[in-house]
């Protein structure tokens, strides 16, 4: 009986290292497979990029402001341009994420140098007068606005999660409110500043289009509604359907 116990003990002593080695190999293989899986996942992320990426969250633009729907004798004179900047929330609507809707907020500061004088009578009635070089000598005549905007865009682009230079076409609409405006006229010995114009329409509506490649894009803005309601010129009795077309460059930044 003692011999039997002796042989069993010897057998267990001999096979124990083999069992332990197999268990160790199994654990090592499991750890190696897990490490390899993590490497494969990391390589996939590096290759494919962020599958939930968004594009063009911030924008900055510079424009030259043209006049539209004004009396024929009203022209641009002096500085006429604008600066625009803001933030847009990009929301892709397809699996490839190259079609999206974007909404956001921004500010626009614009100057319109022109030949339409805006003044006031002693009875506090607004005067709109066309300035011609034969009858008026002056240094400055401009209309300036500061507008808070809510842009909305429908976006198409050729981007991918790892492609940062791509073509884009963004068509949109902007709803704005002019929280500040000023009409200013200066000539030698005389200066007129108007900040209360009842005819001025503070609500600004516009259609926009931006297209281009990479960061620099062509930008166009067309004013849908008139700046002034019920305004006519005092010297020609023409309707002042003052609108603007802005043309310039827009920079999109992630």
C-alpha positions in Angstrom: 0.0 0.0 0.0 2.9 2.3 0.8 4.4 1.5 -2.5 1.2 2.6 -4.2 1.2 5.9 -2.5 4.8 6.3 -3.4 4.2 5.8 -7.1 1.2 8.1 -7.2 3.2 10.9 -5.5 6.0 10.4 -8.0 3.5 10.6 -10.9 2.0 13.8 -9.7 5.4 15.3 -9.1 6.4 14.6 -12.7 3.2 15.9 -14.4 2.8 19.1 -12.4 5.4 21.1 -14.3 3.8 20.1 -17.6 0.3 21.2 -16.5 1.7 24.5 -15.2 3.6 25.1 -18.4 0.5 24.5 -20.5 -1.5 26.9 -18.3 1.2 29.5 -18.6 1.3 29.2 -22.4 -2.5 29.6 -22.5 -2.4 32.8 -20.5 0.5 34.1 -22.6 -1.4 33.4 -25.8 -4.5 35.1 -24.4 -2.6 38.2 -23.4 -0.8 38.2 -26.8 -4.1 38.0 -28.7 -5.6 40.8 -26.6 -2.5 43.0 -27.3 -2.7 42.2 -31.0 -6.4 43.1 -31.1 -5.6 46.5 -29.5 -2.9 47.1 -32.0 -5.2 46.2 -34.9 -7.9 48.6 -33.5 -5.3 51.4 -33.1 -4.1 50.8 -36.7 -7.7 51.0 -37.9 -8.3 54.3 -36.1 -5.0 55.7 -37.5 -6.0 54.6 -41.1 -9.7 55.4 -41.1 -9.6 58.5 -38.8 -12.4 59.8 -36.6 -15.5 58.2 -38.1 -17.7 60.8 -36.3 -15.8 63.8 -37.6 -17.3 67.2 -38.3 -16.1 69.9 -40.6 -15.8 73.7 -40.7 -17.0 74.8 -37.3 -15.7 78.4 -37.3 -15.6 80.9 -40.1 -14.0 84.3 -40.9 -14.8 86.3 -43.9 -13.9 89.6 -45.7 -16.2 91.0 -48.3 -16.5 93.9 -50.8 -20.1 95.3 -50.5 -21.9 96.3 -53.7 -25.2 98.2 -53.8 -28.3 96.7 -55.3 -31.8 98.0 -56.1 -30.9 101.6 -55.5 -31.8 104.7 -57.6 -29.7 104.8 -60.7 -27.7 107.9 -59.6 -26.7 106.2 -56.3 -23.2 104.8 -56.5 -20.5 103.4 -54.3 -18.1 106.0 -53.0 -15.3 105.5 -50.5 -14.9 102.4 -48.2 -17.5 99.7 -48.8 -16.7 96.3 -47.2 -17.4 94.0 -44.3 -15.9 91.5 -41.8 -17.8 88.4 -40.8 -17.1 85.7 -38.2 -18.9 83.1 -36.2 -19.5 79.5 -35.2 -21.5 76.8 -37.0 -22.5 73.4 -35.6 -21.9 70.8 -38.4 -24.4 68.0 -38.4 -23.8 65.3 -41.1 -27.0 63.6 -42.4 -25.6 60.7 -44.3 -23.4 57.7 -43.5 -20.4 59.0 -45.5 -20.8 62.4 -43.7 -20.2 64.5 -46.8 -23.7 66.0 -46.7 -24.6 68.0 -43.7 -26.7 70.8 -42.2 -25.1 73.5 -40.2 -26.6 76.1 -37.9 -24.9 78.6 -35.7 -24.4 82.2 -34.8 -22.1 85.1 -35.8 -21.5 88.8 -36.2 -21.2 91.0 -39.2 -19.8 94.5 -39.4 -20.4 96.3 -42.7 -19.7 99.7 -44.1 -21.5 101.1 -47.2 -19.8 104.1 -48.7 -22.3 105.6 -51.2 -23.9 108.8 -52.6 -27.2 108.5 -50.7 -27.4 111.1 -48.0 -29.6 110.2 -45.0 -30.5 113.2 -42.8 -33.4 114.7 -40.9 -35.7 117.7 -41.1 -36.4 120.0 -38.1 -39.7 118.1 -37.8 -37.6 114.9 -37.3 -38.6 113.4 -40.7 -36.0 111.4 -42.5 -34.4 112.8 -45.7 -33.0 110.6 -48.4 -31.1 112.7 -50.9 -28.9 111.7 -53.8 -25.6 113.4 -53.7 -24.1 114.5 -57.1 -20.7 116.0 -57.6 -22.1 119.1 -59.2 -24.2 120.2 -56.2 -22.5 118.7 -53.2 -18.9 118.7 -52.1 -18.2 116.4 -49.1 -15.5 114.1 -47.7 -17.5 111.2 -46.3 -20.9 109.7 -46.7 -21.5 106.1 -45.4 -24.0 103.8 -43.8 -22.6 101.4 -41.2 -24.3 98.4 -39.6 -23.4 95.8 -36.9 -25.6 92.7 -37.2 -25.9 89.5 -35.1 -26.7 86.6 -37.4 -28.0 83.1 -37.3 -26.6 81.3 -40.4 -28.1 78.0 -41.7 -26.3 76.0 -44.4 -26.9 72.9 -46.5 -23.4 71.4 -47.1 -21.8 69.1 -49.7 -18.1 68.3 -49.7 -15.6 65.6 -50.8 -14.1 65.2 -47.3 -13.2 61.9 -45.6 -12.1 61.3 -41.9 -8.4 61.6 -43.0 -8.7 64.1 -45.9 -8.4 67.7 -44.8 -8.1 69.4 -48.2 -11.4 68.9 -50.1 -13.9 70.6 -52.3 -17.0 72.2 -50.8 -20.3 73.8 -51.9 -22.3 75.4 -49.0 -25.6 77.1 -49.8 -27.4 78.8 -47.0 -29.7 81.4 -45.5 -28.9 84.1 -42.9 -31.4 85.7 -40.5 -29.9 88.7 -38.8 -30.8 91.6 -36.5 -29.0 95.0 -36.7 -28.4 95.9 -33.1 -26.5 99.0 -34.1 -26.4 101.3 -37.2 -25.3 104.7 -38.2 -25.5 107.1 -41.2 -22.7 109.6 -41.3 -22.0 112.6 -43.5 -19.0 114.9 -43.3 -18.0 118.0 -45.3 -15.9 121.0 -44.4 -17.6 122.7 -41.4 -20.5 120.3 -41.2 -21.1 116.8 -39.9 -24.4 114.9 -39.7 -24.8 111.6 -37.8 -28.1 109.6 -37.8 -28.7 106.7 -35.4 -32.4 106.8 -35.4 -34.0 106.1 -38.8 -37.6 104.9 -38.5 -37.5 103.6 -42.1 -34.6 101.3 -41.4 -35.5 97.6 -41.2 -33.4 96.0 -38.5 -34.3 92.5 -39.6 -31.8 91.3 -42.2 -32.5 88.3 -44.5 -30.1 87.0 -47.0 -29.1 84.0 -49.2 -25.5 82.9 -49.1 -23.2 80.7 -51.1 -19.6 79.6 -50.4 -17.6 77.3 -52.6 -13.9 76.4 -52.9 -11.1 74.1 -52.0 -9.4 73.7 -48.6 -9.5 76.7 -46.3 -10.0 79.5 -48.8 -13.4 79.9 -50.4 -15.3 82.3 -52.6 -18.3 83.8 -50.7 -21.4 85.5 -52.0 -24.2 87.1 -50.0 -27.4 88.6 -51.4 -29.8 90.7 -49.3 -33.4 89.5 -49.7 -35.2 92.3 -48.0 -34.7 96.1 -48.3 -32.8 98.1 -45.8 -35.5 100.8 -45.7 -39.3 100.5 -45.8 -41.3 103.3 -47.5 -38.3 105.5 -48.3 -38.1 107.9 -51.3 -35.5 110.4 -52.4 -36.3 114.0 -51.7 -34.7 115.4 -55.0 -35.8 112.7 -57.5 -38.8 111.0 -55.8 -37.4 107.6 -56.4 -38.0 104.5 -54.2 -35.0 103.6 -52.1 -35.1 99.8 -52.3 -31.6 99.7 -50.8 -30.0 96.2 -50.8 -26.5 94.8 -51.0 -24.5 92.1 -52.7 -21.4 91.0 -50.7 -18.5 89.3 -52.6 -15.4 88.1 -50.9 -13.4 85.3 -49.3 -14.4 83.0 -46.4 -12.0 81.0 -44.3 -13.4 77.9 -42.6 -11.6 76.6 -39.5 -12.2 73.3 -37.6 
